[in-house]
Amino acid sequence: EMQKQWQTLETLVKQHLSKEAIMRYGSIKAAHPEKAMQIMSLLAQMIQAGQIAETITDEQFKRMLINLQEPRRETKIMRR
């Protein structure tokens, strides 16, 4: 049941993605399934809220992914 809902969600979102963005999504889904689920659910919410009307380009998709990333912590090594 949940798998079926996910496929419906993916189909909805993919209609709003360019071919390049769909290819990028496929790569992310293979390497980081949890991140792929996160971006898909976010995009679905935006589409259903009417915030996305046009096709999302690969560049826009990349920016969304970057915004989802957690800021990296810097480690400083101090010598005495």
N, C-alpha and C positions, 0 to 999 in steps of 0.2 A: 504493500500500500504506500509506504513512505517512498519507495523507489519510484513508483508511478508518479507521485506528486513532484518528486525532484525532476523527473524527465519532462513533465509539463512545464515546470518553472524554467528549466534549461531551454526548452523550445521557445518560450515566450521571450526570454532575454536574447537568445541568438538571433531573433528576427530584427533586433535593434543593434547588432554588432556587424562591423565590416568583416570581410573575409579574413583579413590579417588579424583582426582582434579575436576572431573565432579560433584561428590557428594558435594564437598566443594563449588563449584560454585552455585549449587542448594540452598544450605543453605544461601549463601550470597545474592542470588537473592531474596529469601523470606524476609530476614531481612533488606537488604540495596539495593534496586533495582537500585539506581543511581550509586552506587559503582560497581555493577555487570555490568551495561552498560559500565562504564568507562574501566574496565579491559577487557571486551570482545572486545571493539573497539580497544584498545591498542594491544591486542593479534592478532586481525585480520590484523591490519596494519603491525605488525611484520611478520606474516605468508606471507602476500602478497609481502612484501619486500624481502622475502627469508631469513630472519634472524632466523626463526624457521623451522627446518627440521624434528627433532625427536619429540617424544612424551614428553609432559611436565609432569613431576611428580608432586605429591601433594606438595612435599617439595619446588620445584621450583615455583609452583603456590603461595604457602604461602609467599615466599620471594618477589614475584612481588606485592602481596597485601600489604605487609609491606612497600615496597618502595613507593606505591601510597598514603599511609597515610600521612596526614599533621602532621608535628611535633607538639607535644602537648606543650602548653605553661605552664610553671610552675608558680604557684602563691605562692609568699612568703608573709607570714604574719609577719610583724615586730611589736614588742611590745615596748612601751616606758616606 
